[in-house]
Every structure is written in structure tokens, then in C-alpha cells.
Amino acid sequence: MTDCNRIFDGFSRCQRRKVEAEFTGGSISSDGGSLLLRAVDDRLSLCREVARSLSDDRRQSSVQHSSLSQLRQRVFSLCLGYEDLNDHQTLRHDPAIQTATGSDRPLASPSTLCRFENRADRQLALAVHKVLVDQFIASYDRPPRELILDFDATDDPVHGEQVGRFFHGYYRHYCFLPLYVFCGDHLLVSYLRPSKIDGARHTGAILRLLVHYLRKVWPKTRIILRGDSGFCRHKLFDWCERNGVGYITGLAKNKRLQAMASDVIDQSAQNYTATHEKQRLFGELTYAAATWKRPRRVVVKAEYNNLGPNTRYIVTNLKGGPKDLYDKIYCRRGEMENRIKEQQLDLFADRTSCHDWWPNQFRLLLASLAYTLIATLRRSALQNTELANACCGTIRLKLLKIGAVILRNTRRVRFLLSSAYPYKELFETVCIKLQT
């Protein structure tokens, strides 16, 4: 007869003591911090709002796993580092994940979750984006004076025959080209696109929708579009000027710009020759490309260092000095790239391996919901702590991945967290903040 409680004793001794291992510890999980995710989700009603938008044509009398339960299972697992549906073959039995989703029995299997994802359609994508924007609006107690909307595109590599995948000449592989919109650390849009299009495609339509929606709530709030040179499009600028929207984007260099800015560029080179120290000079000029209806203000950053000239241009309709516009406004768009890295590296937004289009868009949005939970946790409960500026992966490692013995009876569920957990005070602080 098979011995189910086999003892493994082939380990090195520790201080002359024999080391043994056996699977008799009971219900133990490495995801004790999943309770914090449920607390944040309850506070936002994030998954519940999205679940209301999910169509469900199943025979309800036979349903074992509700749409809300499956949504929480997928979003929480992404937060905890489980990227694939195959992980749920064993994860569905984890008592911590079960408790976080509000269940005390095995959760949905990978095949059930696959069918869940394949129910996605265009209406669901619109509904989830509406929830994300509504959550952003609800995070403010009073109307903000100014909002800067950061637009950026990135590559999402694919390795199969997915619908909508194309070879991209710049990235040198087959991929999608999702478009992200952030306002600070708030994610507003994660829009999946094929990669055979211009990187700024659909930016105007999305900007119009966001501006009209936000102005219904905050009519006096100033809105600014910010992006790199890939978003320097005259039709976009024309719309912003007609509708009172500010803009500041990069502008690709060309011979005409170089000639117009030659004075400040030459001065920077001369200063470097005299001092052998990096030089940064700023200037501005009025420039109009052939396709532009009118000239616009262009800021020049003429930098010279030991590698030679490093000249940059931005086009804007904002007021202010050239140096402040470049350093204090434009350069801060780089923080958005860190948020995109969190999406793809920490929350697996690039796992778009479904064959059909809308399930892949839904996977991108699942990662967006996971980001929203962790970003809200960081913003509302980790301020003035050592994790105040931590990325999602660090928050997961230090706050969510906690060993716990889980005891369940008819009256309560107890999480006996590891006594050796090094961030006990931080965990207690987070719990208190979330409860208030």
C-alpha cells in the first residue's frame, strides 16, 4: 500500500541535526497576503462592477462558479504572480485564494476560465474601460485643477497565429501594439491594437472620449495631452486647440529644425569645448511643418557632452519657460514607461496567447484590473512607508507572498501567518488603513 505520508530525509544535516520533510502540515498557503487584495477590491467594488457587465448565457441552475468568482480568481492570481491558466489546475485548491474570492471549495478549472475569457466582446471592453475611468474619478475628493494624460504605445510579442498579429519593422518581431493612457499612476486605457498601424492611430478618438467624459464631471479642470514624438500629429494638435486642450509632445529632428536652432546648438558646442563639461542650453522657435495649418511653438534642448550633440525638440501650446516645460513637464512622461513595465513584467499583460481578438483584449484588461488593485493599495495604504514608491513586483514579494496556515470551521476562517514574516508592522499598518 502506498505511504501517502512519506518522510524525505536525504538532506544535509543542520548543526548535527537530521533534516526531514513530509507533507503533513495541513492547509498551508504561500499567498496569505491575498486578504489585502480582497480588502482593496471590496473598497473599490472593482471586480463587482466589471462582473455586472459580463454577459452570462449559461444555465444558471447549473452554474458552480459565478462570473464574479472567476473574475476575482483571475485578477487576484495575476496580482500574486500566477500568469497562466494552467496554474489554476493546482491554484484552484489553494485555501487562501479560495477565501479571497469568497469560496470554501475548489475554484474554477483552467478549462472553465478559458471559456470565461472567450465570452469577451467589444461591449465588455468598453464597459471595463468605463469602470477604470469611473474609479479614477472616484479617487478624487474634489475636482483637480489640472490633469495630464500620458499616451504611449508598446509592443506585445506573440508567438502563434493570433488574429491581428503582424510583423513590426521597428520591434523586429510579430506583435500587437497596445495603446496605454495613464494619468499619474492611474491607468485609464489599455487598448489592444494590431501592429500594422501608425503608433498614434486611434489616439484622437480616445482623447475625445476621455475629454468629454471627464468634463462632464469636472468642467473647469484643465486637460493636457503628453506623448513622445510618435504622437506629434497635426490633426491631434488642431483638435486640442479647438477644444481648449493643452498638448506637449516630442518632435522628430530634421534639417530645417537643425538650421533654425543652429545658434543655440553651436553655443552649446562652444561652451563644451571651453569647459569640457556637459552643457544644456534651451531655446525656442516658431515652426510649421508642411502639413500644419499654422506655425506652433517649439522648445529646443541643445545638449552637448563627451559623446557629442544630443538635441531634442518638443512642440507645445503651454505657457512657461523652455527649461521648465522640458524638465518639469515633458521629461516626467518617462514615469509612464515604468507603469507600462509593471503591466508587462509584473502583471503579465503580454500573455495574449488566445487565438481570437477579444479574449486577448480581455487578458490585457485583466492585467489592468490587477494593476489598479495594487496601485490603489500603494496609493491608499503604503504612503509614508518603505513601499510607498515600490513597483508591483516588490509589493507582491514583500506584502502578498506570506506563508500562512489556514484553519476553517463552521464559525470562522483563521489565517495563521508566519511568525518569521519580516514585515509584520507594515502588514498591520496596511490592514488598519484599509479598514478605515
KESE-807318 format. One record per residue (C-alpha): residue in three letters; z, x, y. Coordinates in pm, whole numbers, plus 50000, padded with zeros to 5 digits. Layout:
<rs>
 rest    up  east north
  ALA     Z     X     Y
...
</rs>
This chain:
<rs>
 rest    up  east north
  MET 50000 50000 50000
  THR 49907 50129 50347
  ASP 50201 50257 50550
  CYS 50149 50094 50893
  ASN 50434 50295 51050
  ARG 50313 50639 50956
  ILE 50501 50928 51121
  PHE 50293 51210 51270
  ASP 50486 51538 51261
  GLY 50226 51814 51284
  PHE 50320 51908 51641
  SER 50469 52229 51780
  ARG 50848 52240 51798
  CYS 51028 52195 52129
  GLN 51343 52408 52165
  ARG 51366 52439 51783
  ARG 51348 52060 51755
  LYS 51095 51888 51533
  VAL 50848 51669 51726
  GLU 50736 51340 51569
  ALA 50524 51044 51682
  GLU 50490 50693 51546
  PHE 50351 50360 51666
  THR 50675 50164 51667
  GLY 50752 50146 52040
  GLY 50670 49778 52077
  SER 50476 49626 52367
  ILE 50417 49923 52593
  SER 50153 49948 52865
  SER 50034 50224 53096
  ASP 49949 49965 53364
  GLY 50290 49847 53480
  GLY 50171 49852 53842
  SER 49928 49568 53774
  LEU 50204 49336 53901
  LEU 50131 49468 54251
  LEU 49767 49364 54219
  ARG 49869 49011 54127
  ALA 50109 49005 54425
  VAL 49832 49110 54664
  ASP 49588 48863 54511
  ASP 49839 48580 54546
  ARG 49896 48677 54905
  LEU 49523 48666 54984
  SER 49419 48395 54735
  LEU 49115 48618 54695
  CYS 49023 48554 54331
  ARG 49121 48188 54357
  GLU 48882 48133 54648
  VAL 48599 48308 54466
  ALA 48669 48117 54144
  ARG 48620 47789 54330
  SER 48263 47894 54399
  LEU 48185 47971 54035
  SER 47976 47710 53858
  ASP 48102 47637 53507
  ASP 47884 47427 53281
  ARG 48096 47492 52971
  ARG 48254 47206 52782
  GLN 48595 47214 52947
  SER 48783 47074 52648
  SER 48686 47385 52452
  VAL 48743 47642 52728
  GLN 49009 47903 52646
  HIS 48954 48139 52938
  SER 48915 47985 53282
  SER 48683 48129 53545
  LEU 48986 48239 53747
  SER 49139 48419 53450
  GLN 48814 48602 53371
  LEU 48762 48695 53735
  ARG 49113 48837 53764
  GLN 49068 49020 53435
  ARG 48753 49194 53560
  VAL 48876 49269 53913
  PHE 49222 49393 53808
  SER 49073 49612 53534
  LEU 48841 49779 53788
  CYS 49141 49846 54010
  LEU 49317 50003 53709
  GLY 49026 50227 53617
  TYR 48855 50035 53335
  GLU 48488 50038 53423
  ASP 48302 49886 53129
  LEU 48309 49555 52948
  ASN 48361 49742 52621
  ASP 48705 49849 52747
  HIS 48817 49488 52718
  GLN 48790 49492 52340
  THR 49135 49655 52341
  LEU 49241 49585 52701
  ARG 49248 49212 52634
  HIS 49559 49270 52421
  ASP 49744 49468 52689
  PRO 50059 49268 52782
  ALA 50062 49399 53141
  ILE 49708 49282 53214
  GLN 49779 48952 53042
  THR 50085 48895 53261
  ALA 49898 48991 53579
  THR 49626 48737 53505
  GLY 49885 48469 53426
  SER 49842 48459 53049
  ASP 50058 48534 52744
  ARG 49778 48552 52488
  PRO 49468 48770 52431
  LEU 49229 48763 52724
  ALA 48852 48719 52721
  SER 48647 48944 52493
  PRO 48360 49164 52616
  SER 48101 48909 52499
  THR 48280 48629 52685
  LEU 48296 48839 53001
  CYS 47928 48925 52962
  ARG 47839 48556 52958
  PHE 48069 48511 53258
  GLU 47879 48772 53458
  ASN 47541 48631 53361
  ARG 47629 48298 53522
  ALA 47592 48464 53863
  ASP 47323 48346 54103
  ARG 47229 48365 54470
  GLN 47471 48092 54575
  LEU 47761 48280 54417
  ALA 47668 48599 54603
  LEU 47666 48408 54933
  ALA 48000 48244 54850
  VAL 48170 48575 54765
  HIS 48047 48732 55089
  LYS 48183 48435 55280
  VAL 48523 48489 55116
  LEU 48515 48858 55213
  VAL 48437 48776 55577
  ASP 48699 48499 55586
  GLN 48960 48743 55451
  PHE 48865 48987 55726
  ILE 48906 48719 55993
  ALA 49240 48606 55849
  SER 49375 48962 55868
  TYR 49395 48937 56250
  ASP 49681 48759 56422
  ARG 49488 48746 56749
  PRO 49122 48792 56845
  PRO 49024 49161 56859
  ARG 48880 49294 57181
  GLU 48603 49485 57003
  LEU 48452 49512 56655
  ILE 48229 49797 56537
  LEU 48013 49700 56238
  ASP 47909 50005 56035
  PHE 47584 49971 55837
  ASP 47483 50220 55572
  ALA 47272 50234 55256
  THR 47331 50441 54944
  ASP 47168 50499 54608
  ASP 47286 50326 54292
  PRO 47131 50516 53997
  VAL 47011 50314 53699
  HIS 46920 50437 53353
  GLY 46742 50141 53192
  GLU 46475 49882 53260
  GLN 46679 49673 53502
  VAL 46497 49414 53710
  GLY 46432 49553 54059
  ARG 46478 49920 53983
  PHE 46224 50164 54131
  PHE 46186 50538 54175
  HIS 46310 50658 54515
  GLY 46138 50960 54663
  TYR 46437 51079 54868
  TYR 46701 51047 54596
  ARG 46457 51161 54324
  HIS 46560 50909 54060
  TYR 46537 50543 53963
  CYS 46794 50342 54152
  PHE 46891 50038 54356
  LEU 46953 50074 54730
  PRO 47259 49862 54819
  LEU 47344 49798 55183
  TYR 47711 49808 55288
  VAL 47872 49675 55605
  PHE 48227 49778 55697
  CYS 48445 49709 55998
  GLY 48708 49981 55989
  ASP 48832 49977 55631
  HIS 48738 49610 55583
  LEU 48440 49554 55354
  LEU 48222 49268 55479
  VAL 47894 49305 55290
  SER 47779 49475 54970
  TYR 47421 49364 54930
  LEU 47215 49487 54636
  ARG 46851 49569 54715
  PRO 46558 49724 54529
  SER 46488 50085 54626
  LYS 46119 50045 54718
  ILE 46205 49916 55065
  ASP 46292 50068 55402
  GLY 46661 50164 55416
  ALA 46714 49934 55717
  ARG 46548 49632 55556
  HIS 46748 49307 55594
  THR 46982 49470 55849
  GLY 46866 49236 56126
  ALA 46919 48922 55918
  ILE 47265 49032 55803
  LEU 47365 49134 56156
  ARG 47258 48794 56293
  LEU 47457 48608 56028
  LEU 47769 48817 56091
  VAL 47749 48795 56469
  HIS 47700 48417 56470
  TYR 47979 48364 56217
  LEU 48227 48592 56395
  ARG 48151 48450 56738
  LYS 48234 48100 56619
  VAL 48590 48227 56565
  TRP 48609 48494 56837
  PRO 48359 48405 57111
  LYS 48486 48671 57353
  THR 48502 48962 57108
  ARG 48258 49243 57177
  ILE 48049 49340 56872
  ILE 47882 49680 56826
  LEU 47629 49791 56563
  ARG 47671 50150 56444
  GLY 47449 50338 56200
  ASP 47268 50663 56129
  SER 46907 50735 56222
  GLY 46787 50521 55931
  PHE 46884 50216 56138
  CYS 46701 50320 56454
  ARG 46461 50023 56469
  HIS 46327 49882 56796
  LYS 46333 49520 56672
  LEU 46703 49562 56594
  PHE 46766 49700 56943
  ASP 46566 49419 57104
  TRP 46775 49154 56926
  CYS 47102 49327 57022
  GLU 47001 49342 57388
  ARG 46901 48975 57394
  ASN 47226 48866 57230
  GLY 47480 49086 57406
  VAL 47550 49312 57108
  GLY 47615 49682 57158
  TYR 47447 49945 56943
  ILE 47477 50317 56877
  THR 47260 50481 56613
  GLY 47121 50821 56530
  LEU 46772 50913 56646
  ALA 46550 51149 56447
  LYS 46437 51454 56642
  ASN 46073 51510 56734
  LYS 45873 51749 56951
  ARG 45881 51520 57253
  LEU 46259 51484 57240
  GLN 46298 51858 57194
  ALA 46084 51920 57503
  MET 46273 51663 57712
  ALA 46609 51816 57613
  SER 46495 52177 57640
  ASP 46721 52257 57937
  VAL 47049 52177 57760
  ILE 46923 52325 57429
  ASP 46825 52654 57597
  GLN 47155 52668 57786
  SER 47346 52630 57460
  ALA 47149 52917 57305
  GLN 47209 53141 57607
  ASN 47583 53073 57601
  TYR 47597 53163 57232
  THR 47408 53488 57293
  ALA 47657 53579 57564
  THR 47977 53487 57377
  HIS 47883 53483 57004
  GLU 48096 53170 56973
  LYS 47977 52824 56870
  GLN 47853 52623 57165
  ARG 47842 52243 57203
  LEU 47678 52104 57515
  PHE 47598 51740 57585
  GLY 47336 51574 57796
  GLU 47144 51252 57822
  LEU 46791 51137 57892
  THR 46578 50824 57904
  TYR 46334 50796 57617
  ALA 46091 50540 57478
  ALA 45905 50574 57151
  ALA 45552 50439 57130
  THR 45667 50119 56960
  TRP 45954 50048 57201
  LYS 45912 49782 57469
  ARG 46119 49977 57719
  PRO 46298 50312 57765
  ARG 46653 50349 57633
  ARG 46944 50584 57687
  VAL 46955 50884 57452
  VAL 47252 51120 57421
  VAL 47183 51483 57326
  LYS 47426 51709 57144
  ALA 47297 52066 57175
  GLU 47496 52281 56934
  TYR 47429 52649 56860
  ASN 47615 52860 56603
  ASN 47559 53159 56377
  LEU 47307 52955 56176
  GLY 47100 52870 56482
  PRO 47044 52545 56673
  ASN 47188 52217 56546
  THR 47063 51949 56784
  ARG 47141 51582 56737
  TYR 47033 51267 56921
  ILE 47177 50917 56942
  VAL 47037 50608 57113
  THR 47276 50354 57262
  ASN 47328 50081 57520
  LEU 47701 50155 57550
  LYS 47869 50288 57862
  GLY 48062 50615 57869
  GLY 48013 50989 57888
  PRO 47779 51159 57639
  LYS 48056 51363 57473
  ASP 48286 51063 57427
  LEU 48006 50848 57291
  TYR 47912 51112 57037
  ASP 48255 51240 56931
  LYS 48475 50932 56968
  ILE 48235 50657 56866
  TYR 47929 50778 56676
  CYS 48090 51050 56462
  ARG 48357 50811 56337
  ARG 48092 50633 56136
  GLY 48143 50911 55880
  GLU 48462 50739 55770
  MET 48247 50457 55630
  GLU 48090 50705 55389
  ASN 48436 50770 55245
  ARG 48474 50397 55185
  ILE 48141 50388 55002
  LYS 48256 50680 54786
  GLU 48565 50477 54697
  GLN 48336 50193 54592
  GLN 48123 50405 54364
  LEU 48357 50680 54241
  ASP 48689 50495 54220
  LEU 48586 50133 54162
  PHE 48260 50176 53968
  ALA 48027 49980 54196
  ASP 47737 50174 54044
  ARG 47784 50026 53693
  THR 47487 49796 53744
  SER 47363 49809 53385
  CYS 47279 49439 53337
  HIS 46912 49359 53284
  ASP 46888 49071 53531
  TRP 46927 49098 53907
  TRP 47207 48857 53997
  PRO 47456 48981 53734
  ASN 47414 49329 53883
  GLN 47474 49190 54231
  PHE 47785 49020 54094
  ARG 47910 49351 53948
  LEU 47869 49509 54288
  LEU 48074 49226 54436
  LEU 48342 49259 54167
  ALA 48391 49618 54279
  SER 48405 49489 54638
  LEU 48681 49244 54547
  ALA 48871 49524 54373
  TYR 48835 49737 54686
  THR 48959 49451 54904
  LEU 49276 49421 54693
  ILE 49357 49791 54707
  ALA 49262 49823 55075
  THR 49491 49530 55157
  LEU 49768 49694 54955
  ARG 49714 50016 55151
  ARG 49697 49840 55485
  SER 49988 49597 55444
  ALA 50237 49779 55219
  LEU 50167 50153 55239
  GLN 50176 50211 55614
  ASN 50413 50492 55715
  THR 50431 50617 55354
  GLU 50281 50919 55183
  LEU 49995 50699 55057
  ALA 49909 50548 55395
  ASN 49570 50722 55401
  ALA 49521 50770 55028
  CYS 49194 50679 54858
  CYS 49177 50405 54596
  GLY 49183 50652 54309
  THR 49504 50815 54434
  ILE 49674 50478 54486
  ARG 49577 50381 54132
  LEU 49713 50704 53986
  LYS 50043 50705 54174
  LEU 50123 50336 54212
  LEU 49944 50135 53945
  LYS 49941 50355 53636
  ILE 50307 50322 53538
  GLY 50436 50324 53182
  ALA 50629 50007 53102
  VAL 50793 49839 52804
  ILE 50721 49466 52828
  LEU 50960 49211 52677
  ARG 50863 48844 52662
  ASN 51067 48544 52562
  THR 51066 48176 52648
  ARG 51252 48231 52976
  ARG 51101 48541 53135
  VAL 50877 48844 53112
  ARG 51051 49177 53179
  PHE 50869 49497 53277
  LEU 51094 49794 53191
  LEU 50924 50061 53399
  SER 50951 50426 53306
  SER 51279 50587 53413
  ALA 51085 50909 53475
  TYR 50843 50747 53720
  PRO 50842 50979 54026
  TYR 50765 50718 54294
  LYS 51044 50467 54239
  GLU 51138 50438 54606
  LEU 50776 50392 54709
  PHE 50726 50120 54447
  GLU 51039 49941 54569
  THR 50919 49962 54930
  VAL 50580 49815 54837
  CYS 50742 49528 54645
  ILE 50963 49439 54939
  LYS 50673 49445 55187
  LEU 50455 49229 54965
  GLN 50731 48973 54921
  THR 50776 48943 55298
</rs>
